[in-house]
Amino acid sequence: MAVCDWDICFTFVIAGWEGTAHDARVFDNAISTPSMHFSHPPPGKYYLVDSDYPTLNGYLGPYRCERYHLPDFRRVAGFANNNEVFNYYHSSPRCTIDRTFGVWKNRFAIIRKMPKFKYKTQVQIVCTTMAIHNFIRRNLITDEQFIQAEDESAKVLEEDIDIGEASSSNLPGSSRQMQRVCDIIRDQLVNHIN
């Protein structure tokens, strides 16, 4: 599991879980284990998560059972309902994580075809290459792979709109109340584009 920022850097990673572990289980371990030092979003802000993660306060997922991925919207124009409007705008910035992983995998061929090292060594390679990825991003002004990823980000962000913030103050961690936050943002989006 990895968390990325808007600058195409990794800000948190858990490596070493078995591949069969469900994303929600890894996520729960990260947010509930103090020694992990997981940085929760501040009040009024949200981490965008995909539908594999639970709906908790501060973690904004898409509407389930609706179109979500950008290629799905490119195949069929328009929105079937208001929830798809939300999912479209949720998916656009969420693509940043795909670009971050893409740059990382393209730069480090060892990740695409991991040698048969000991498992502990493989985990260390993942974490080390992510740290080097961040170092290059923060210190190398011109890097072709990051420039290409930024160009892709610009294409997606051209379509984004500013909808303001939906307040999460006084919201406990229930999925029902986070659903209300999604509904507020959805309604603001629909009103903005109509």
Backbone as a printed PyTorch tensor [residue, N CA C, xyz], in Angstrom:
tensor([[[  0.8560,  -1.1670,   0.0000],
         [  0.0000,   0.0000,   0.0000],
         [  0.9010,   1.2300,   0.0000]],

        [[  0.5090,   2.2120,  -0.8110],
         [  1.2970,   3.4370,  -0.8860],
         [  0.3760,   4.6390,  -0.9060]],

        [[  0.8700,   5.7390,  -0.3490],
         [  0.1970,   7.0280,  -0.3960],
         [  1.1090,   7.9400,  -1.2110]],

        [[  0.5080,   8.7160,  -2.1230],
         [  1.2750,   9.6330,  -2.9560],
         [  0.7440,  11.0430,  -2.7730]],

        [[  1.6240,  12.0230,  -3.0340],
         [  1.1840,  13.4150,  -3.0060],
         [  0.9890,  13.9010,  -4.4430]],

        [[  0.5650,  15.1500,  -4.5940],
         [  0.3100,  15.7070,  -5.9260],
         [  1.5910,  15.8910,  -6.7180]],

        [[  2.7480,  15.8330,  -6.0570],
         [  4.0240,  16.0470,  -6.7280],
         [  4.6540,  14.7450,  -7.2160]],

        [[  3.8610,  13.6940,  -7.3160],
         [  4.3000,  12.3990,  -7.8350],
         [  5.3890,  11.7740,  -6.9490]],

        [[  5.2730,  11.9620,  -5.6430],
         [  6.1870,  11.3590,  -4.6710],
         [  5.4080,  10.4260,  -3.7540]],

        [[  6.0920,   9.4160,  -3.2770],
         [  5.5190,   8.5170,  -2.2790],
         [  5.6630,   9.1690,  -0.9070]],

        [[  4.5900,   9.1970,  -0.1340],
         [  4.6550,   9.7720,   1.2090],
         [  4.5050,   8.7220,   2.3010]],

        [[  4.0520,   7.5330,   1.9250],
         [  3.9110,   6.4370,   2.8820],
         [  3.8660,   5.1450,   2.0830]],

        [[  4.5090,   4.1150,   2.6040],
         [  4.4600,   2.8140,   1.9360],
         [  4.5040,   1.6960,   2.9710]],

        [[  3.7300,   0.6780,   2.7090],
         [  3.8320,  -0.5850,   3.4570],
         [  4.1590,  -1.6370,   2.4160]],

        [[  5.2890,  -2.2490,   2.5470],
         [  5.6840,  -3.3310,   1.6470],
         [  5.9400,  -4.5680,   2.4960]],

        [[  5.6690,  -5.7060,   1.9410],
         [  5.9810,  -6.9430,   2.6450],
         [  4.7820,  -7.8130,   2.9660]],

        [[  3.5790,  -7.3030,   2.7490],
         [  2.3980,  -8.1370,   2.9520],
         [  2.3090,  -9.1530,   1.8120]],

        [[  1.7070, -10.2860,   2.0800],
         [  1.5100, -11.2720,   1.0260],
         [  0.5400, -10.7090,  -0.0050]],

        [[  0.7150, -11.1220,  -1.2440],
         [ -0.1000, -10.6020,  -2.3340],
         [ -1.5800, -10.9130,  -2.2080]],

        [[ -1.9220, -11.9130,  -1.4140],
         [ -3.3330, -12.2800,  -1.2550],
         [ -4.0350, -11.4600,  -0.1810]],

        [[ -3.2960, -10.6490,   0.5570],
         [ -3.9140,  -9.8290,   1.6040],
         [ -4.8120,  -8.7760,   0.9560]],

        [[ -6.0100,  -8.6390,   1.4570],
         [ -6.9460,  -7.6520,   0.9070],
         [ -6.4680,  -6.2440,   1.2470]],

        [[ -6.6740,  -5.3160,   0.3180],
         [ -6.2470,  -3.9310,   0.5110],
         [ -6.7860,  -3.3420,   1.8140]],

        [[ -8.0280,  -3.6760,   2.1370],
         [ -8.6520,  -3.1260,   3.3510],
         [ -7.9310,  -3.6110,   4.6060]],

        [[ -7.4300,  -4.8140,   4.5820],
         [ -6.7010,  -5.3580,   5.7390],
         [ -5.3680,  -4.6370,   5.9290]],

        [[ -4.6610,  -4.3900,   4.8400],
         [ -3.3900,  -3.6740,   4.9040],
         [ -3.6340,  -2.2450,   5.3730]],

        [[ -4.6680,  -1.6120,   4.8170],
         [ -5.0410,  -0.2410,   5.1850],
         [ -5.3710,  -0.1520,   6.6780]],

        [[ -6.1870,  -1.0760,   7.1710],
         [ -6.5560,  -1.0690,   8.5850],
         [ -5.3200,  -1.1970,   9.4690]],

        [[ -4.3890,  -2.0490,   9.0770],
         [ -3.1530,  -2.1950,   9.8360],
         [ -2.3550,  -0.8960,   9.8530]],

        [[ -2.3090,  -0.2200,   8.7060],
         [ -1.5350,   1.0240,   8.6120],
         [ -2.1160,   2.1130,   9.5000]],

        [[ -3.4370,   2.2840,   9.4700],
         [ -4.0320,   3.4030,  10.2090],
         [ -4.2290,   3.1100,  11.6830]],

        [[ -4.1800,   1.8370,  12.0640],
         [ -4.4350,   1.5040,  13.4680],
         [ -3.1840,   1.0980,  14.2500]],

        [[ -2.0370,   1.0680,  13.6210],
         [ -0.7910,   0.6930,  14.2900],
         [  0.0460,   1.9410,  14.5140]],

        [[  0.1160,   2.4470,  15.7450],
         [  0.8440,   3.6990,  16.0070],
         [  2.3000,   3.6820,  15.5330]],

        [[  2.9630,   2.5360,  15.6170],
         [  4.3760,   2.4780,  15.2170],
         [  4.5710,   2.6770,  13.7170]],

        [[  3.5010,   2.6180,  12.9400],
         [  3.5930,   2.8510,  11.4900],
         [  3.7350,   4.3400,  11.1710]],

        [[  3.3320,   5.2020,  12.1060],
         [  3.4010,   6.6570,  11.9170],
         [  2.6550,   7.1010,  10.6560]],

        [[  1.4900,   6.5120,  10.4470],
         [  0.6690,   6.8770,   9.3030],
         [  0.1110,   8.2810,   9.5110]],

        [[  0.2710,   9.1360,   8.5400],
         [ -0.1910,  10.5120,   8.6350],
         [ -1.6310,  10.6070,   8.1380]],

        [[ -2.5570,  10.7030,   9.0830],
         [ -3.9670,  10.8310,   8.7240],
         [ -4.2290,  12.2110,   8.1410]],

        [[ -5.2550,  12.3340,   7.2840],
         [ -5.5500,  13.6630,   6.7380],
         [ -6.0400,  14.5990,   7.8360]],

        [[ -5.6950,  15.8830,   7.7430],
         [ -6.1550,  16.8410,   8.7580],
         [ -7.6600,  17.0690,   8.6280]],

        [[ -8.2900,  17.6020,   9.6530],
         [ -9.7400,  17.8660,   9.5950],
         [-10.0900,  18.7390,   8.3860]],

        [[-11.1690,  18.3620,   7.7110],
         [-11.6210,  19.1090,   6.5430],
         [-10.9320,  18.7320,   5.2540]],

        [[ -9.9550,  17.8170,   5.3150],
         [ -9.2390,  17.3430,   4.1320],
         [ -9.4660,  15.8420,   4.0100]],

        [[ -9.2140,  15.3240,   2.8090],
         [ -9.4870,  13.9140,   2.5580],
         [ -8.3830,  13.2810,   1.7380]],

        [[ -8.1290,  12.0160,   2.0120],
         [ -7.3370,  11.2060,   1.1140],
         [ -8.3240,  10.5690,   0.1550]],

        [[ -8.0100,  10.5940,  -1.1290],
         [ -8.8270,   9.8810,  -2.1000],
         [ -8.4060,   8.4230,  -2.0790]],

        [[ -9.3760,   7.5430,  -1.9580],
         [ -9.1090,   6.1090,  -1.9420],
         [ -9.9970,   5.4360,  -2.9700]],

        [[ -9.5740,   4.2690,  -3.4320],
         [-10.4280,   3.5740,  -4.3850],
         [-11.4440,   2.7050,  -3.6420]],

        [[-12.2630,   2.0250,  -4.3980],
         [-13.3980,   1.3040,  -3.8040],
         [-12.9880,   0.0920,  -2.9760]],

        [[-11.7250,  -0.3060,  -3.0200],
         [-11.2690,  -1.4260,  -2.2030],
         [-11.0750,  -1.0480,  -0.7360]],

        [[-11.0740,   0.2530,  -0.4540],
         [-10.8300,   0.7170,   0.9060],
         [-12.1400,   1.0620,   1.6080]],

        [[-12.1700,   0.9220,   2.9260],
         [-13.3990,   1.2540,   3.6600],
         [-13.6560,   2.7560,   3.6690]],

        [[-14.9060,   3.1140,   3.8190],
         [-15.2910,   4.5190,   3.8990],
         [-15.1970,   4.9530,   5.3490]],

        [[-14.1560,   5.6950,   5.6570],
         [-13.9140,   6.1980,   7.0050],
         [-13.7990,   7.7110,   6.9440]],

        [[-13.9470,   8.3750,   8.0690],
         [-13.8000,   9.8220,   8.1100],
         [-12.4070,  10.2030,   7.6220]],

        [[-12.3700,  11.0880,   6.6270],
         [-11.0930,  11.5300,   6.0770],
         [-10.6450,  10.7440,   4.8580]],

        [[-11.3640,   9.6960,   4.4800],
         [-10.9770,   8.8450,   3.3530],
         [-12.1480,   8.7940,   2.3870]],

        [[-12.0090,   9.4730,   1.2680],
         [-13.0990,   9.6940,   0.3440],
         [-12.9970,   8.7280,  -0.8310]],

        [[-13.9230,   7.8100,  -0.8850],
         [-13.9620,   6.8320,  -1.9680],
         [-15.0460,   7.1660,  -2.9730]],

        [[-15.0660,   6.4580,  -4.0970],
         [-16.0780,   6.6920,  -5.1240],
         [-17.3980,   6.0150,  -4.7570]],

        [[-18.4410,   6.3660,  -5.4880],
         [-19.6930,   5.6270,  -5.3680],
         [-19.4700,   4.2610,  -5.9960]],

        [[-19.8630,   3.2370,  -5.2940],
         [-19.6950,   1.8740,  -5.8060],
         [-20.8180,   1.5390,  -6.7790]],

        [[-20.5570,   0.5780,  -7.6300],
         [-21.5180,   0.0940,  -8.6310],
         [-21.8850,   1.1750,  -9.6510]],

        [[-20.9840,   2.0940,  -9.9020],
         [-21.1570,   3.1430, -10.9110],
         [-19.8770,   3.1870, -11.7410]],

        [[-19.9600,   3.7470, -12.9490],
         [-18.7410,   3.9370, -13.7410],
         [-17.7550,   4.7530, -12.9240]],

        [[-16.4700,   4.4010, -13.0520],
         [-15.4770,   5.0960, -12.2360],
         [-14.2200,   5.4880, -12.9980]],

        [[-13.6280,   4.5680, -13.7170],
         [-12.3260,   4.8220, -14.3400],
         [-12.4770,   5.7160, -15.5710]],

        [[-11.5140,   6.6220, -15.7660],
         [-11.5900,   7.5850, -16.8630],
         [-11.7920,   6.9410, -18.2360]],

        [[-11.1280,   5.8160, -18.5550],
         [-11.3800,   5.2050, -19.8690],
         [-12.8500,   4.8110, -20.0660]],

        [[-13.5340,   4.4330, -18.9980],
         [-14.9580,   4.1050, -19.1150],
         [-15.7670,   5.3190, -19.5580]],

        [[-15.3950,   6.5010, -19.0800],
         [-16.0940,   7.7280, -19.4610],
         [-15.7430,   8.1550, -20.8790]],

        [[-14.5530,   7.7900, -21.3450],
         [-14.1540,   8.1590, -22.7050],
         [-14.8780,   7.3040, -23.7460]],

        [[-15.2180,   6.0600, -23.3580],
         [-15.9140,   5.1660, -24.2870],
         [-17.3610,   5.6020, -24.5190]],

        [[-18.0170,   6.0730, -23.4670],
         [-19.4160,   6.4980, -23.5680],
         [-19.5140,   7.9030, -22.9910]],

        [[-19.8560,   8.8600, -23.8380],
         [-19.9150,  10.2600, -23.3980],
         [-21.1120,  10.4900, -22.4800]],

        [[-20.9770,  11.4980, -21.6410],
         [-22.0680,  11.8730, -20.7530],
         [-22.1030,  11.0370, -19.4890]],

        [[-23.0110,  11.4170, -18.6080],
         [-23.1510,  10.7400, -17.3200],
         [-24.5370,  10.1200, -17.2210]],

        [[-24.5890,   8.9010, -16.7120],
         [-25.8760,   8.2180, -16.5440],
         [-26.6400,   8.7710, -15.3430]],

        [[-25.9000,   9.2870, -14.3460],
         [-26.5400,   9.8370, -13.1480],
         [-25.5420,  10.7420, -12.4220]],

        [[-25.9970,  11.3760, -11.3760],
         [-25.1520,  12.3240, -10.6360],
         [-23.9870,  11.6450,  -9.9270]],

        [[-24.1450,  10.3930,  -9.5200],
         [-23.0430,   9.6880,  -8.8710],
         [-21.8630,   9.5050,  -9.8290]],

        [[-22.1650,   9.3250, -11.1160],
         [-21.0900,   9.2040, -12.0960],
         [-20.3250,  10.5180, -12.2520]],

        [[-21.0060,  11.6410, -12.0750],
         [-20.3230,  12.9390, -12.1110],
         [-19.2610,  12.9740, -11.0160]],

        [[-19.6620,  12.6040,  -9.8080],
         [-18.7170,  12.5610,  -8.6820],
         [-17.5640,  11.6110,  -8.9980]],

        [[-17.8790,  10.4040,  -9.4660],
         [-16.8450,   9.4070,  -9.7330],
         [-15.8600,   9.8840, -10.7940]],

        [[-16.3550,  10.5970, -11.8030],
         [-15.4710,  11.1160, -12.8430],
         [-14.4490,  12.0810, -12.2460]],

        [[-14.9180,  13.0200, -11.4450],
         [-14.0060,  14.0080, -10.8540],
         [-13.1590,  13.4030,  -9.7380]],

        [[-13.6260,  12.3450,  -9.1180],
         [-12.8250,  11.6250,  -8.1210],
         [-11.6880,  10.8870,  -8.8200]],

        [[-11.9930,  10.2860,  -9.9540],
         [-11.0130,   9.4840, -10.6740],
         [ -9.9060,  10.3270, -11.2850]],

        [[-10.2150,  11.5350, -11.7120],
         [ -9.2060,  12.3810, -12.3780],
         [ -7.9820,  12.6150, -11.5100]],

        [[ -8.1070,  13.1840, -10.3100],
         [ -6.8930,  13.3960,  -9.5100],
         [ -6.3260,  12.0980,  -8.9400]],

        [[ -7.1660,  11.0750,  -8.7830],
         [ -6.6930,   9.8110,  -8.2640],
         [ -5.6850,   9.1720,  -9.2180]],

        [[ -5.7330,   9.5510, -10.4830],
         [ -4.7860,   9.0180, -11.4670],
         [ -3.3440,   9.3850, -11.1280]],

        [[ -3.1520,  10.3620, -10.2330],
         [ -1.8010,  10.7330,  -9.8080],
         [ -1.0590,   9.5260,  -9.2600]],

        [[ -1.7510,   8.6660,  -8.5300],
         [ -1.0730,   7.4890,  -7.9670],
         [ -0.6520,   6.5450,  -9.0840]],

        [[ -1.4770,   6.4350, -10.1290],
         [ -1.0990,   5.5900, -11.2660],
         [  0.1450,   6.1310, -11.9550]],

        [[  0.2040,   7.4580, -12.1170],
         [  1.3840,   8.0610, -12.7390],
         [  2.6220,   7.8940, -11.8530]],

        [[  2.4480,   8.0190, -10.5410],
         [  3.5830,   7.8590,  -9.6260],
         [  4.1500,   6.4510,  -9.7380]],

        [[  3.2670,   5.4500,  -9.6890],
         [  3.7310,   4.0720,  -9.8390],
         [  4.3200,   3.8330, -11.2270]],

        [[  3.7410,   4.4610, -12.2540],
         [  4.2590,   4.2970, -13.6110],
         [  5.6790,   4.8080, -13.7530]],

        [[  5.9510,   6.0100, -13.2320],
         [  7.3070,   6.5700, -13.2910],
         [  8.2690,   5.6630, -12.5220]],

        [[  7.8530,   5.2260, -11.3420],
         [  8.7010,   4.3770, -10.5000],
         [  9.0360,   3.0690, -11.2130]],

        [[  8.0330,   2.4070, -11.7650],
         [  8.2750,   1.1210, -12.4480],
         [  9.0900,   1.2980, -13.7180]],

        [[  8.8670,   2.3930, -14.4480],
         [  9.6530,   2.6280, -15.6700],
         [ 11.1160,   2.8950, -15.3660]],

        [[ 11.3820,   3.5760, -14.2710],
         [ 12.7590,   3.9150, -13.9200],
         [ 13.5220,   2.6890, -13.3990]],

        [[ 12.8610,   1.8600, -12.6360],
         [ 13.5460,   0.7390, -11.9700],
         [ 13.0730,  -0.5930, -12.5590]],

        [[ 13.7980,  -1.0600, -13.5500],
         [ 13.4320,  -2.3160, -14.2130],
         [ 13.4130,  -3.4900, -13.2400]],

        [[ 14.1850,  -3.4020, -12.1730],
         [ 14.2310,  -4.4810, -11.1910],
         [ 12.8560,  -4.7170, -10.5680]],

        [[ 12.0150,  -3.6810, -10.5370],
         [ 10.6720,  -3.8060,  -9.9720],
         [  9.7770,  -4.6140, -10.8990]],

        [[  9.9410,  -4.4200, -12.1950],
         [  9.0950,  -5.1270, -13.1650],
         [  9.4340,  -6.6090, -13.2350]],

        [[ 10.6880,  -6.9510, -12.9740],
         [ 11.1070,  -8.3570, -13.0340],
         [ 12.0440,  -8.6060, -11.8570]],

        [[ 11.4150,  -8.7790, -10.7000],
         [ 12.1720,  -8.9300,  -9.4570],
         [ 12.9790, -10.2310,  -9.4640]],

        [[ 14.2950, -10.1400,  -9.2410],
         [ 15.1110, -11.3550,  -9.1330],
         [ 14.6710, -12.1970,  -7.9320]],

        [[ 15.0900, -13.4230,  -7.9100],
         [ 14.6800, -14.3360,  -6.8420],
         [ 15.5440, -14.1610,  -5.6030]],

        [[ 15.5680, -12.9220,  -5.1040],
         [ 16.2430, -12.6550,  -3.8380],
         [ 15.3640, -13.1570,  -2.7000]],

        [[ 15.9310, -13.1660,  -1.5070],
         [ 15.1240, -13.4650,  -0.3290],
         [ 13.9870, -12.4540,  -0.2540]],

        [[ 12.8800, -12.8530,   0.3170],
         [ 11.7030, -11.9900,   0.3860],
         [ 12.0270, -10.6660,   1.0830]],

        [[ 12.7790, -10.7290,   2.1840],
         [ 13.1480,  -9.5230,   2.9220],
         [ 13.9350,  -8.5630,   2.0200]],

        [[ 14.8140,  -9.0990,   1.1950],
         [ 15.5980,  -8.2820,   0.2720],
         [ 14.6880,  -7.6380,  -0.7770]],

        [[ 13.7000,  -8.3850,  -1.2780],
         [ 12.7590,  -7.8290,  -2.2460],
         [ 11.9860,  -6.6490,  -1.6500]],

        [[ 11.5560,  -6.7880,  -0.3990],
         [ 10.8380,  -5.7060,   0.2820],
         [ 11.7540,  -4.4810,   0.4090]],

        [[ 13.0150,  -4.7130,   0.7550],
         [ 13.9710,  -3.6080,   0.8840],
         [ 14.2050,  -2.9180,  -0.4610]],

        [[ 14.2260,  -3.6860,  -1.5410],
         [ 14.3960,  -3.1030,  -2.8760],
         [ 13.2200,  -2.1900,  -3.2000]],

        [[ 12.0060,  -2.6380,  -2.9040],
         [ 10.8170,  -1.8150,  -3.1550],
         [ 10.9310,  -0.4950,  -2.3960]],

        [[ 11.1950,  -0.5630,  -1.1030],
         [ 11.2520,   0.6560,  -0.2800],
         [ 12.4050,   1.5640,  -0.6940]],

        [[ 13.5510,   0.9840,  -0.9960],
         [ 14.7220,   1.7730,  -1.3810],
         [ 14.5010,   2.4750,  -2.7130]],

        [[ 13.9360,   1.7660,  -3.6810],
         [ 13.7110,   2.4010,  -4.9840],
         [ 12.6560,   3.4990,  -4.8770]],

        [[ 11.6930,   3.3570,  -3.9810],
         [ 10.7120,   4.4370,  -3.7690],
         [ 11.3930,   5.6650,  -3.1620]],

        [[ 12.3190,   5.4310,  -2.2460],
         [ 13.0590,   6.5550,  -1.6490],
         [ 13.9290,   7.2410,  -2.7080]],

        [[ 14.5740,   6.4680,  -3.5690],
         [ 15.3890,   7.0480,  -4.6410],
         [ 14.4970,   7.8060,  -5.6240]],

        [[ 13.3450,   7.2490,  -5.9340],
         [ 12.3530,   7.9240,  -6.7860],
         [ 12.0550,   9.3190,  -6.2250]],

        [[ 11.7550,   9.3930,  -4.9250],
         [ 11.4630,  10.6830,  -4.2870],
         [ 12.6650,  11.6180,  -4.3370]],

        [[ 13.8480,  11.0770,  -4.1000],
         [ 15.0670,  11.8930,  -4.1340],
         [ 15.2590,  12.5200,  -5.5150]],

        [[ 15.0990,  11.7120,  -6.5530],
         [ 15.2450,  12.2220,  -7.9200],
         [ 14.2000,  13.2940,  -8.1860]],

        [[ 12.9780,  13.0460,  -7.7760],
         [ 11.8980,  14.0130,  -8.0090],
         [ 12.1920,  15.3470,  -7.3440]],

        [[ 12.6820,  15.3010,  -6.1470],
         [ 12.9020,  16.5280,  -5.3770],
         [ 14.1930,  17.2530,  -5.7380]],

        [[ 15.1390,  16.5660,  -6.3900],
         [ 16.4450,  17.1650,  -6.6050],
         [ 16.8800,  17.3200,  -8.0580]],

        [[ 16.2620,  16.6280,  -8.9760],
         [ 16.6500,  16.7130, -10.3780],
         [ 15.6330,  17.5820, -11.1080]],

        [[ 16.0460,  18.7220, -11.5750],
         [ 15.1270,  19.6930, -12.1780],
         [ 14.5190,  19.1630, -13.4730]],

        [[ 15.3350,  18.5950, -14.3300],
         [ 14.8130,  18.0800, -15.5910],
         [ 14.9950,  16.5710, -15.6310]],

        [[ 13.9130,  15.8740, -15.5750],
         [ 13.9160,  14.4190, -15.6600],
         [ 12.7900,  14.0320, -16.6140]],

        [[ 13.1430,  13.3510, -17.6890],
         [ 12.1930,  13.0440, -18.7620],
         [ 10.9560,  12.2890, -18.2550]],

        [[ 11.1470,  11.3340, -17.3700],
         [ 10.0000,  10.5490, -16.9030],
         [  9.0320,  11.3920, -16.0740]],

        [[  9.5470,  12.2670, -15.2370],
         [  8.6750,  13.1290, -14.4510],
         [  8.0100,  14.1890, -15.3270]],

        [[  8.7410,  14.6980, -16.3240],
         [  8.1570,  15.6880, -17.2340],
         [  6.9730,  15.0760, -17.9760]],

        [[  7.1350,  13.8450, -18.4470],
         [  6.0450,  13.1580, -19.1400],
         [  4.8480,  12.9610, -18.2030]],

        [[  5.1080,  12.5690, -16.9640],
         [  4.0210,  12.3780, -15.9980],
         [  3.3230,  13.6950, -15.6890]],

        [[  4.0830,  14.7900, -15.6120],
         [  3.4820,  16.1070, -15.3820],
         [  2.5950,  16.5130, -16.5450]],

        [[  3.0300,  16.2090, -17.7720],
         [  2.2190,  16.5150, -18.9460],
         [  0.8980,  15.7630, -18.8960]],

        [[  0.9400,  14.4990, -18.4820],
         [ -0.2920,  13.7170, -18.3440],
         [ -1.1660,  14.3100, -17.2510]],

        [[ -0.5680,  14.7600, -16.1480],
         [ -1.3290,  15.3900, -15.0660],
         [ -2.0110,  16.6470, -15.5560]],

        [[ -1.3170,  17.4370, -16.3500],
         [ -1.8850,  18.6890, -16.8530],
         [ -3.1040,  18.4190, -17.7170]],

        [[ -3.0610,  17.3720, -18.5270],
         [ -4.2080,  17.0340, -19.3690],
         [ -5.4240,  16.7110, -18.5240]],

        [[ -5.2300,  15.9480, -17.4580],
         [ -6.3470,  15.5830, -16.5830],
         [ -6.8260,  16.7990, -15.8090]],

        [[ -5.8970,  17.5950, -15.2710],
         [ -6.2760,  18.7220, -14.4300],
         [ -6.9320,  19.8550, -15.2070]],

        [[ -6.7290,  19.9120, -16.5270],
         [ -7.4070,  20.9260, -17.3200],
         [ -8.9170,  20.7960, -17.1840]],

        [[ -9.3910,  19.5760, -16.9590],
         [-10.8200,  19.3260, -16.8660],
         [-11.3410,  19.5220, -15.4500]],

        [[-10.4670,  19.6050, -14.4690],
         [-10.8990,  19.7130, -13.0820],
         [-11.5100,  21.0760, -12.8030]],

        [[-12.3960,  21.1080, -11.8210],
         [-13.0290,  22.3540, -11.4240],
         [-12.8580,  22.5280,  -9.9310]],

        [[-12.9560,  23.7630,  -9.4930],
         [-12.8410,  24.0700,  -8.0730],
         [-14.2310,  24.0630,  -7.4730]],

        [[-14.4900,  23.1030,  -6.5860],
         [-15.8190,  23.0100,  -5.9900],
         [-15.8190,  23.4630,  -4.5500]],

        [[-14.7080,  23.9900,  -4.0720],
         [-14.6430,  24.3750,  -2.6650],
         [-14.4430,  23.1480,  -1.7950]],

        [[-14.7200,  23.2920,  -0.5250],
         [-14.5460,  22.1840,   0.4100],
         [-15.8650,  21.8280,   1.0450]],

        [[-16.0950,  20.5440,   1.1990],
         [-17.2250,  20.0910,   2.0010],
         [-16.6810,  19.9090,   3.4030]],

        [[-17.3470,  20.4590,   4.3660],
         [-16.8290,  20.4270,   5.7360],
         [-16.9760,  19.0450,   6.3380]],

        [[-15.9400,  18.5970,   7.0230],
         [-16.0200,  17.3200,   7.7250],
         [-15.9470,  17.5160,   9.2270]],

        [[-16.0490,  18.7610,   9.6840],
         [-15.9590,  18.9650,  11.1190],
         [-17.1250,  18.2800,  11.8130]],

        [[-16.8490,  17.7320,  12.9570],
         [-17.8290,  17.0210,  13.7730],
         [-18.3580,  15.7540,  13.1220]],

        [[-17.6540,  15.2280,  12.1450],
         [-18.0850,  13.9670,  11.5590],
         [-17.2970,  12.8300,  12.1730]],

        [[-17.9730,  11.8880,  12.8240],
         [-17.2480,  10.7130,  13.2950],
         [-16.8980,   9.8150,  12.1200]],

        [[-16.2390,   8.7170,  12.4000],
         [-15.7180,   7.8620,  11.3480],
         [-16.7110,   6.9510,  10.6760]],

        [[-17.9910,   7.1990,  10.7660],
         [-18.9580,   6.2690,  10.1920],
         [-19.0490,   6.4440,   8.6900]],

        [[-19.3450,   5.3430,   8.0010],
         [-19.4730,   5.4000,   6.5580],
         [-20.7130,   6.1980,   6.1550]],

        [[-21.7560,   6.2000,   6.9730],
         [-22.9730,   6.9570,   6.6570],
         [-22.6650,   8.4510,   6.5780]],

        [[-21.8830,   8.9470,   7.5250],
         [-21.5930,  10.3740,   7.5090],
         [-20.5930,  10.7400,   6.4190]],

        [[-19.6530,   9.8620,   6.0970],
         [-18.7650,  10.1350,   4.9640],
         [-19.5610,  10.0820,   3.6650]],

        [[-20.6020,   9.2570,   3.6330],
         [-21.4730,   9.2230,   2.4580],
         [-22.1400,  10.5820,   2.2580]],

        [[-22.5020,  11.2340,   3.3660],
         [-23.0870,  12.5760,   3.2670],
         [-22.0880,  13.5700,   2.6790]],

        [[-20.8090,  13.4320,   3.0590],
         [-19.7730,  14.3030,   2.4940],
         [-19.6920,  14.0730,   0.9810]],

        [[-19.6990,  12.8160,   0.5560],
         [-19.6830,  12.5140,  -0.8830],
         [-20.8880,  13.1430,  -1.5670]],

        [[-22.0560,  13.0300,  -0.9380],
         [-23.2820,  13.5850,  -1.5270],
         [-23.1940,  15.1070,  -1.6510]],

        [[-22.6290,  15.7710,  -0.6470],
         [-22.4780,  17.2320,  -0.6920],
         [-21.5630,  17.6250,  -1.8530]],

        [[-20.4330,  16.9440,  -1.9670],
         [-19.4920,  17.2500,  -3.0470],
         [-20.1370,  16.9410,  -4.3960]],

        [[-20.8180,  15.7980,  -4.4830],
         [-21.5050,  15.4380,  -5.7270],
         [-22.4900,  16.5250,  -6.1530]],

        [[-23.3060,  16.9810,  -5.2020],
         [-24.3120,  18.0050,  -5.5140],
         [-23.6520,  19.3040,  -5.9500]],

        [[-22.5250,  19.6730,  -5.3290],
         [-21.8070,  20.8870,  -5.7310],
         [-21.2640,  20.7370,  -7.1520]],

        [[-20.7550,  19.5620,  -7.4700],
         [-20.2600,  19.3130,  -8.8200],
         [-21.3690,  19.4130,  -9.8520]],

        [[-22.4880,  18.7670,  -9.5650],
         [-23.6150,  18.7580, -10.4970],
         [-24.1190,  20.1820, -10.7010]],

        [[-24.2520,  20.9540,  -9.6210],
         [-24.7070,  22.3400,  -9.7360],
         [-23.7260,  23.1790, -10.5310]],

        [[-22.4320,  22.8830, -10.3650],
         [-21.4020,  23.6670, -11.0670],
         [-21.4140,  23.4160, -12.5760]],

        [[-21.6160,  22.1600, -12.9700],
         [-21.5330,  21.8490, -14.4110],
         [-22.8590,  22.0980, -15.1260]],

        [[-23.9450,  22.2550, -14.3760],
         [-25.2540,  22.5310, -15.0260],
         [-25.4740,  23.9990, -15.2280]]])
